[in-house]
Amino acid sequence: MNDLVRQHSALDESDLEWLHLLVSEWQLLSDLSFADLVLWVPTRDGAHYVSVAQMRPNTGPTSYQDDMVGHLVPRGRRPLLDAALDEGRIVREGDPEWREEVPVRVESIPVRREGRVLGVIARNTNLLTVRTPSRLELTYLQSASDLAQMIAAGSFPFPGEQTDMDASPRVGDGLIRLDADGVVQYASPNALSAYHRLGLASDLVGQHLGQTTGELAPVRGPVDEALVKLASGYAPRQTEVESGAGVIQLRAIPLKPKGDRIGSLVLLRDVTELRRRERELMTKDATIREIHHRVKNNLQTVAALLRLQSRRIDSAHGREALNEAVRRVGSIAIVHETLSQNLDERVEFDEIADRVLAMVGELSPAGAVTCRRSGGFGILDADVATPLAMVLTEVLQNALEHAFGPGERGRVEVKAVRGEAPAGAGRGAREEEQPEGRLLITVQDDGRGLPEGFDPKRAGNLGLQIVRTLVEGELGGGFDMLPAPGGGTRVVLDIPVAART
């Protein structure tokens, strides 16, 4: 719609915003009218109309099998559009049109904003299945007529009210028509069933909906006056009402076809089962987070026991082996601690990487070797984050232990590049142009470099064995260790990750 309006019409951005607000609400008018709606906007030169939006009803058959959006119609071909635009009134004159042997009643509703007519809604009703209307259908049609008059007067949609139509109740979910005093004139079967779910034992017709709703809602003390006012339909609002047996969602729409409120529409939906499932999911999420929290505590306990044990060992090699185990356990504990604070099984790995850098950096006496990170890992799934944290710990620990001698100063940099470029960039691509779904990590130091003839794939070092096993086996990635340009060592990890969302 944006492109069509900007390309063909003279409407400004505030007018376009009004049309967006209208289109976000007009499913209501379509369903109440049992009719298709097409929004026509005059072109910049005034010689044509362009259709910028279309809506089909959920309550009846469509009168348009084809998509009408983008069609251009010369002025004069559809007299009802001309009359509605020029005179600023709803036009219903004329006999039904025949489209593919289907009679269609056509009406035109001017769309007004701040005294100006921006366009015209063509309301097209398929008359093939016309029959004597029921009380429900008569209520629908009367409500649709009131809303159409409000659109023509510029009082609907309601400025400043943003409604999530995906979550808002629809006409078929349940409808109640109130008079100006908030007394129920008509309640659809679905609406009555929803109130019975709340605990109502009688009929709704003739009752004051606000007072009845306030009495059904379990509150301590006086009745909730705000809820009573909302359910009475005095203002366009939306809320949920919950009792011990059910939950219903309410949306009030004041009807002011001639400026003064003559009554209200209340749309409602029984969301009891939906809210029950949401609470079950919340309980499940809380349980998972609690499990991660307990795992983290248990890992920290194991790390503490290993530290105690290392202090009691006389062998320097034994103490160092236990200290390495402490750091490995600690890296896993960091991931579980982060997961215990999240709502899903995904973590922002940059924070974890920084904590691993700080933990391993303690190996360097008096800060002789500085560790820093550049780039971003992004959000990773837990099944990637846990082994990756351990891999990062091993690589950093190996660099600090073997790249620098006693008293030497140096630097270790961790760089992460998350894939953004199209796949198939090839070996000639720069590191900053990784294919989508890949994470390239380089850990580079400026230390003494690799020994002569060193082969990382055959090295017997336990830490490198752990890295190879986790990267190639569990993460399905690639691992390499090679001399860095200018001296030092570079470790390259290429890991598949889920695409950014």
C-alpha positions as CSV (number, residue, x, y, z in Angstrom):
1,M,0.0,0.0,0.0
2,N,2.8,2.4,0.8
3,D,4.3,2.1,-2.7
4,L,0.9,2.5,-4.5
5,V,-0.1,5.6,-2.4
6,R,3.2,7.3,-2.8
7,Q,3.5,6.5,-6.5
8,H,0.0,7.4,-7.7
9,S,-1.6,9.8,-5.1
10,A,-1.0,13.2,-3.6
11,L,-1.6,12.0,0.0
12,D,1.0,12.9,2.6
13,E,2.6,10.6,5.2
14,S,0.0,11.5,7.9
15,D,-2.8,10.6,5.5
16,L,-1.0,7.3,4.7
17,E,-0.8,6.6,8.4
18,W,-4.5,7.1,8.7
19,L,-5.1,4.6,5.9
20,H,-2.9,2.1,7.6
21,L,-4.9,2.5,10.8
22,L,-8.1,2.0,8.8
23,V,-6.9,-1.1,7.0
24,S,-5.7,-2.6,10.4
25,E,-9.3,-2.3,11.6
26,W,-11.5,-2.9,8.5
27,Q,-11.7,-6.7,8.9
28,L,-14.3,-5.8,11.5
29,L,-16.4,-3.8,8.9
30,S,-16.0,-6.6,6.3
31,D,-17.2,-9.3,8.6
32,L,-20.1,-7.3,9.9
33,S,-21.2,-6.4,6.4
34,F,-20.7,-9.9,4.9
35,A,-18.9,-8.0,2.1
36,D,-15.6,-7.5,0.3
37,L,-13.9,-4.1,0.8
38,V,-11.7,-2.4,-1.7
39,L,-10.0,0.9,-0.9
40,W,-9.7,3.3,-3.8
41,V,-7.6,6.4,-3.7
42,P,-7.7,9.1,-6.4
43,T,-4.5,9.6,-8.4
44,R,-2.5,12.7,-8.3
45,D,-4.0,14.1,-11.5
46,G,-7.6,13.2,-10.4
47,A,-8.2,11.3,-13.6
48,H,-8.1,7.8,-12.1
49,Y,-8.6,5.7,-9.0
50,V,-6.0,3.2,-7.8
51,S,-7.0,0.3,-5.5
52,V,-4.5,0.2,-2.6
53,A,-6.0,-2.5,-0.3
54,Q,-8.5,-5.3,-0.3
55,M,-10.3,-7.3,2.4
56,R,-12.5,-10.4,2.1
57,P,-15.1,-11.4,4.7
58,N,-14.8,-14.3,7.1
59,T,-18.6,-14.4,7.5
60,G,-19.8,-14.8,3.9
61,P,-18.9,-15.6,0.3
62,T,-16.5,-13.2,-1.6
63,S,-17.6,-11.2,-4.5
64,Y,-14.1,-10.9,-5.9
65,Q,-12.2,-14.0,-7.0
66,D,-9.2,-11.9,-8.2
67,D,-6.8,-9.7,-6.4
68,M,-7.9,-6.1,-7.0
69,V,-4.9,-4.3,-5.4
70,G,-3.0,-2.2,-7.9
71,H,-5.9,-1.8,-10.4
72,L,-6.4,1.6,-12.1
73,V,-9.9,2.7,-13.0
74,P,-10.6,5.9,-15.0
75,R,-12.8,8.5,-13.2
76,G,-16.4,8.2,-14.5
77,R,-16.4,4.5,-15.1
78,R,-17.7,3.8,-11.5
79,P,-20.2,6.6,-10.7
80,L,-20.7,5.5,-7.1
81,L,-17.0,6.2,-6.4
82,D,-17.3,9.6,-8.0
83,A,-20.4,10.5,-6.0
84,A,-18.9,9.3,-2.7
85,L,-15.6,11.2,-3.3
86,D,-17.2,14.4,-4.5
87,E,-20.2,14.6,-2.1
88,G,-18.5,13.0,0.9
89,R,-21.5,10.7,1.7
90,I,-22.2,7.0,1.6
91,V,-23.7,6.1,-1.8
92,R,-26.0,3.1,-2.1
93,E,-28.0,4.0,-5.3
94,G,-28.1,1.7,-8.3
95,D,-29.0,-1.9,-9.2
96,P,-26.8,-4.9,-8.3
97,E,-24.0,-5.6,-10.7
98,W,-23.6,-9.0,-12.3
99,R,-20.1,-10.6,-12.0
100,E,-19.7,-14.0,-13.5
101,E,-23.4,-14.7,-13.0
102,V,-23.3,-13.5,-9.4
103,P,-25.3,-10.5,-8.3
104,V,-23.3,-8.0,-6.3
105,R,-24.6,-5.0,-4.4
106,V,-22.1,-2.2,-4.5
107,E,-21.9,0.7,-2.0
108,S,-19.3,3.5,-1.6
109,I,-18.1,4.8,1.7
110,P,-15.9,8.0,1.8
111,V,-12.8,7.8,4.0
112,R,-12.6,11.1,5.8
113,R,-9.8,12.6,7.9
114,E,-9.8,16.0,9.4
115,G,-12.5,17.2,7.0
116,R,-10.9,15.8,3.8
117,V,-11.9,12.8,1.9
118,L,-8.8,10.7,1.3
119,G,-10.4,7.9,-0.7
120,V,-13.4,5.6,-1.0
121,I,-14.2,2.1,0.3
122,A,-16.2,0.1,-2.2
123,R,-18.3,-2.4,-0.2
124,N,-19.3,-5.3,-2.4
125,T,-21.9,-7.9,-1.1
126,N,-22.4,-11.2,-2.8
127,L,-26.2,-11.6,-3.1
128,L,-26.2,-15.1,-4.4
129,T,-27.1,-16.6,-1.0
130,V,-29.4,-13.9,0.2
131,R,-32.1,-15.2,2.6
132,T,-34.2,-13.9,5.4
133,P,-31.6,-12.5,7.9
134,S,-31.5,-13.9,11.5
135,R,-31.3,-11.7,14.6
136,L,-27.5,-12.1,14.6
137,E,-27.2,-11.0,11.0
138,L,-29.5,-8.0,11.5
139,T,-27.3,-7.0,14.4
140,Y,-24.2,-7.4,12.3
141,L,-25.6,-5.3,9.5
142,Q,-26.8,-2.5,11.8
143,S,-23.4,-2.4,13.5
144,A,-21.7,-2.3,10.1
145,S,-23.9,0.6,9.0
146,D,-23.0,2.5,12.2
147,L,-19.2,1.9,11.6
148,A,-19.5,3.0,7.9
149,Q,-21.1,6.3,9.0
150,M,-18.3,6.8,11.5
151,I,-15.7,6.2,8.7
152,A,-17.5,8.7,6.5
153,A,-17.5,11.2,9.3
154,G,-13.8,10.6,10.2
155,S,-14.5,9.3,13.7
156,F,-13.4,5.7,12.9
157,P,-10.8,4.3,13.3
158,F,-10.0,5.8,16.7
159,P,-6.9,8.0,16.6
160,G,-4.1,6.9,18.9
161,E,-5.6,3.4,19.5
162,Q,-3.2,0.7,18.2
163,T,-4.9,-2.7,18.2
164,D,-3.1,-5.9,17.6
165,M,-5.6,-7.5,15.2
166,D,-4.0,-10.9,15.4
167,A,-4.6,-11.0,19.1
168,S,-7.8,-9.0,19.2
169,P,-11.2,-10.8,19.3
170,R,-13.0,-11.1,15.9
171,V,-16.7,-10.8,15.0
172,G,-17.2,-14.6,14.9
173,D,-15.5,-15.1,18.3
174,G,-18.4,-13.4,20.1
175,L,-20.3,-10.1,19.8
176,I,-22.5,-8.1,22.2
177,R,-24.5,-5.0,21.2
178,L,-25.1,-2.5,24.0
179,D,-27.4,0.6,24.1
180,A,-26.2,4.0,25.3
181,D,-26.6,3.0,28.9
182,G,-24.5,-0.1,28.6
183,V,-27.4,-2.5,28.7
184,V,-27.2,-5.6,26.5
185,Q,-29.5,-5.5,23.5
186,Y,-28.1,-8.6,21.8
187,A,-25.5,-11.3,22.6
188,S,-24.3,-13.8,20.1
189,P,-24.3,-17.5,21.1
190,N,-20.5,-17.5,21.3
191,A,-20.6,-14.4,23.5
192,L,-23.2,-16.0,25.8
193,S,-21.1,-19.2,26.1
194,A,-18.0,-17.2,27.0
195,Y,-19.9,-15.5,29.9
196,H,-21.3,-18.8,31.0
197,R,-17.7,-19.9,31.2
198,L,-17.0,-17.0,33.6
199,G,-19.9,-18.2,35.8
200,L,-23.0,-16.4,34.5
201,A,-26.0,-18.5,35.2
202,S,-28.6,-16.4,33.3
203,D,-29.1,-14.7,29.9
204,L,-27.2,-11.5,29.1
205,V,-29.9,-9.6,27.3
206,G,-31.3,-6.8,29.5
207,Q,-28.4,-6.8,31.9
208,H,-25.9,-4.0,32.4
209,L,-22.8,-5.6,30.9
210,G,-20.3,-3.5,33.0
211,Q,-21.9,-4.4,36.3
212,T,-22.3,-8.0,35.4
213,T,-18.7,-8.3,34.3
214,G,-17.5,-6.6,37.4
215,E,-19.4,-9.0,39.6
216,L,-18.1,-12.0,37.8
217,A,-14.5,-10.9,38.0
218,P,-13.0,-12.2,41.3
219,V,-11.8,-9.1,43.2
220,R,-11.3,-8.3,46.8
221,G,-13.2,-5.3,48.1
222,P,-15.3,-3.1,45.9
223,V,-16.1,-3.8,42.2
224,D,-13.4,-2.7,39.8
225,E,-14.8,0.5,38.5
226,A,-12.4,0.7,35.5
227,L,-13.5,-2.8,34.4
228,V,-17.2,-1.8,34.7
229,K,-16.6,1.3,32.6
230,L,-14.7,-0.6,29.9
231,A,-17.3,-3.4,29.7
232,S,-20.0,-0.7,29.4
233,G,-18.4,0.5,26.2
234,Y,-17.8,4.1,27.0
235,A,-14.4,4.2,25.4
236,P,-12.4,2.1,22.9
237,R,-10.4,-0.2,25.2
238,Q,-9.3,-3.8,25.4
239,T,-8.8,-6.0,28.5
240,E,-9.1,-9.5,29.8
241,V,-11.5,-10.8,32.5
242,E,-10.6,-13.8,34.5
243,S,-12.6,-15.8,37.0
244,G,-11.9,-19.1,38.6
245,A,-13.4,-21.0,35.7
246,G,-12.3,-19.1,32.6
247,V,-10.7,-16.1,30.9
248,I,-12.3,-13.9,28.2
249,Q,-10.8,-11.1,26.2
250,L,-13.0,-8.0,25.7
251,R,-12.7,-5.2,23.2
252,A,-15.2,-2.3,23.4
253,I,-16.0,-0.1,20.4
254,P,-18.2,2.9,21.0
255,L,-20.7,3.6,18.2
256,K,-21.1,7.3,17.2
257,P,-22.5,7.3,13.7
258,K,-23.8,10.9,14.1
259,G,-21.4,12.2,16.7
260,D,-23.1,11.1,19.9
261,R,-22.7,7.7,21.3
262,I,-25.8,5.5,20.6
263,G,-24.3,2.4,22.0
264,S,-21.3,0.1,21.7
265,L,-20.0,-3.1,20.2
266,V,-18.2,-5.5,22.5
267,L,-16.1,-8.2,20.8
268,L,-15.0,-11.0,23.0
269,R,-13.2,-14.3,22.9
270,D,-12.8,-17.2,25.2
271,V,-9.1,-17.5,25.8
272,T,-9.2,-19.9,28.7
273,E,-7.3,-22.7,27.0
274,L,-4.8,-20.4,25.4
275,R,-3.9,-18.8,28.8
276,R,-3.7,-22.3,30.4
277,R,-1.2,-23.4,27.8
278,E,0.8,-20.2,28.2
279,R,1.0,-20.8,31.9
280,E,2.1,-24.3,31.4
281,L,4.9,-23.1,29.0
282,M,5.9,-20.5,31.6
283,T,6.1,-23.2,34.2
284,K,8.1,-25.3,31.9
285,D,10.5,-22.5,31.1
286,A,10.9,-21.7,34.8
287,T,11.6,-25.4,35.5
288,I,14.3,-25.5,32.8
289,R,15.9,-22.3,34.1
290,E,15.9,-23.8,37.6
291,I,17.6,-26.9,36.3
292,H,20.3,-24.8,34.6
293,H,20.8,-22.9,37.9
294,R,21.2,-26.2,39.8
295,V,23.6,-27.6,37.2
296,K,25.7,-24.4,37.5
297,N,25.7,-24.7,41.3
298,N,26.7,-28.4,41.1
299,L,29.5,-27.6,38.7
300,Q,30.8,-24.8,40.9
301,T,30.8,-27.3,43.8
302,V,32.8,-29.8,41.7
303,A,35.3,-27.0,40.8
304,A,35.6,-26.1,44.5
305,L,36.3,-29.7,45.4
306,L,39.0,-29.9,42.7
307,R,40.6,-26.8,44.0
308,L,40.7,-28.3,47.5
309,Q,42.2,-31.5,46.1
310,S,44.9,-29.6,44.1
311,R,46.1,-27.8,47.3
312,R,46.7,-31.2,48.9
313,I,48.8,-32.6,46.1
314,D,52.6,-32.3,46.3
315,S,53.1,-32.9,42.6
316,A,53.3,-29.7,40.5
317,H,52.0,-31.6,37.4
318,G,49.1,-33.0,39.4
319,R,48.1,-29.5,40.7
320,E,48.3,-28.1,37.2
321,A,46.1,-30.9,35.8
322,L,43.5,-30.3,38.5
323,N,43.6,-26.5,37.9
324,E,43.0,-27.1,34.2
325,A,40.0,-29.3,35.1
326,V,38.7,-26.5,37.3
327,R,38.8,-24.0,34.4
328,R,37.1,-26.5,32.1
329,V,34.3,-27.1,34.6
330,G,34.1,-23.3,35.1
331,S,33.6,-22.6,31.4
332,I,30.6,-25.0,31.3
333,A,29.2,-23.4,34.5
334,I,29.3,-20.0,32.9
335,V,27.1,-21.2,30.1
336,H,24.6,-22.8,32.4
337,E,24.5,-19.7,34.6
338,T,23.6,-17.6,31.5
339,L,21.0,-20.1,30.4
340,S,19.4,-19.9,33.9
341,Q,18.7,-16.2,33.3
342,N,17.2,-16.6,29.8
343,L,13.7,-17.5,28.6
344,D,14.9,-19.9,25.9
345,E,17.7,-22.3,25.2
346,R,19.8,-19.5,23.5
347,V,22.5,-17.3,24.9
348,E,24.3,-14.1,24.0
349,F,27.8,-15.6,23.6
350,D,29.7,-12.3,23.7
351,E,29.1,-12.1,27.4
352,I,30.2,-15.7,27.9
353,A,33.4,-15.2,25.8
354,D,34.3,-12.1,27.9
355,R,33.9,-14.1,31.1
356,V,36.0,-16.9,29.8
357,L,38.7,-14.4,28.8
358,A,38.7,-13.0,32.3
359,M,38.8,-16.5,33.9
360,V,41.7,-17.7,31.7
361,G,43.5,-14.4,31.9
362,E,44.1,-15.1,35.6
363,L,46.9,-17.5,34.5
364,S,49.0,-14.5,33.4
365,P,51.0,-13.2,36.4
366,A,50.4,-9.5,37.1
367,G,48.7,-9.0,33.8
368,A,51.8,-9.7,31.7
369,V,49.6,-11.0,28.9
370,T,46.5,-9.0,27.9
371,C,43.5,-10.8,26.4
372,R,40.9,-8.9,24.3
373,R,37.9,-9.7,22.1
374,S,36.8,-8.1,18.8
375,G,33.8,-8.8,16.7
376,G,30.6,-10.5,17.9
377,F,29.6,-14.1,18.3
378,G,25.9,-13.2,18.5
379,I,23.2,-15.4,19.9
380,L,23.9,-19.1,19.9
381,D,21.9,-22.2,20.8
382,A,22.8,-23.9,24.0
383,D,24.1,-27.1,22.2
384,V,26.6,-24.9,20.4
385,A,27.5,-22.5,23.3
386,T,28.5,-25.2,25.8
387,P,31.1,-27.0,23.8
388,L,32.3,-23.7,22.2
389,A,32.9,-22.2,25.7
390,M,35.1,-25.2,26.6
391,V,36.9,-25.0,23.2
392,L,37.6,-21.3,23.8
393,T,38.9,-22.0,27.3
394,E,41.3,-24.7,26.0
395,V,42.7,-22.6,23.1
396,L,43.2,-19.5,25.4
397,Q,44.7,-21.6,28.1
398,N,47.1,-23.3,25.6
399,A,48.2,-19.8,24.2
400,L,48.9,-18.4,27.7
401,E,50.9,-21.5,28.8
402,H,52.9,-22.2,25.6
403,A,53.2,-18.9,23.7
404,F,55.0,-16.9,26.4
405,G,57.9,-17.6,28.7
406,P,58.3,-16.5,32.3
407,G,58.2,-12.8,32.6
408,E,57.4,-12.2,28.9
409,R,54.7,-9.8,28.0
410,G,52.3,-10.2,25.1
411,R,48.8,-10.1,23.7
412,V,46.1,-12.6,22.8
413,E,43.2,-11.5,20.6
414,V,40.0,-13.4,20.0
415,K,38.1,-12.3,16.9
416,A,34.7,-13.5,15.9
417,V,33.0,-13.0,12.5
418,R,29.4,-14.1,12.2
419,G,28.4,-15.0,8.6
420,E,26.5,-12.3,6.7
421,A,27.6,-12.6,3.1
422,P,25.9,-15.0,0.6
423,A,27.0,-18.6,0.7
424,G,29.6,-19.7,-1.9
425,A,31.9,-16.7,-1.3
426,G,34.8,-19.2,-1.6
427,R,38.3,-19.2,-0.2
428,G,39.1,-15.9,-1.8
429,A,36.5,-14.1,0.4
430,R,37.7,-12.0,3.3
431,E,37.2,-13.1,6.9
432,E,34.6,-10.3,7.2
433,E,32.5,-12.0,4.5
434,Q,31.6,-15.4,5.9
435,P,28.7,-17.3,4.4
436,E,25.5,-17.0,6.3
437,G,25.2,-19.7,8.9
438,R,29.0,-19.8,9.7
439,L,31.0,-18.5,12.6
440,L,34.7,-17.9,12.1
441,I,36.8,-17.5,15.3
442,T,40.5,-16.7,15.3
443,V,42.6,-16.7,18.4
444,Q,45.9,-15.1,17.7
445,D,48.9,-14.4,20.0
446,D,52.2,-12.6,19.4
447,G,54.3,-15.1,21.3
448,R,57.1,-17.5,20.4
449,G,55.2,-19.3,17.7
450,L,54.9,-23.0,16.9
451,P,57.7,-25.6,17.2
452,E,59.4,-26.8,14.1
453,G,57.3,-29.4,12.3
454,F,54.3,-29.0,14.6
455,D,51.1,-30.7,13.4
456,P,48.0,-29.8,15.3
457,K,46.1,-32.8,14.0
458,R,48.7,-35.2,15.6
459,A,49.6,-33.3,18.7
460,G,49.2,-35.4,21.8
461,N,48.4,-32.4,24.1
462,L,45.1,-33.2,26.0
463,G,43.8,-29.7,25.5
464,L,44.2,-29.9,21.7
465,Q,42.6,-33.3,21.7
466,I,39.6,-31.9,23.5
467,V,39.4,-29.0,21.0
468,R,39.6,-31.3,18.0
469,T,37.0,-33.7,19.4
470,L,34.5,-30.9,20.2
471,V,35.0,-28.8,17.1
472,E,35.1,-31.6,14.5
473,G,32.9,-34.1,16.3
474,E,30.3,-32.3,18.3
475,L,30.1,-28.9,16.5
476,G,30.7,-30.3,13.0
477,G,33.2,-27.5,12.2
478,G,36.9,-27.1,11.2
479,F,40.0,-26.5,13.4
480,D,43.5,-25.4,12.3
481,M,46.6,-24.0,14.0
482,L,49.2,-22.2,12.0
483,P,51.9,-19.5,12.3
484,A,50.5,-16.0,12.5
485,P,51.8,-13.3,10.1
486,G,54.5,-11.3,11.9
487,G,55.1,-14.0,14.5
488,G,53.0,-15.9,17.0
489,T,50.3,-18.5,16.5
490,R,46.9,-18.3,15.0
491,V,44.1,-20.8,15.8
492,V,41.2,-20.8,13.4
493,L,37.8,-22.3,14.2
494,D,35.1,-22.5,11.5
495,I,31.8,-23.5,13.0
496,P,28.3,-23.9,11.5
497,V,25.6,-21.9,13.5
498,A,22.0,-21.1,13.1
499,A,21.2,-18.1,10.9
500,R,20.5,-14.8,12.7
501,T,16.9,-14.2,13.6
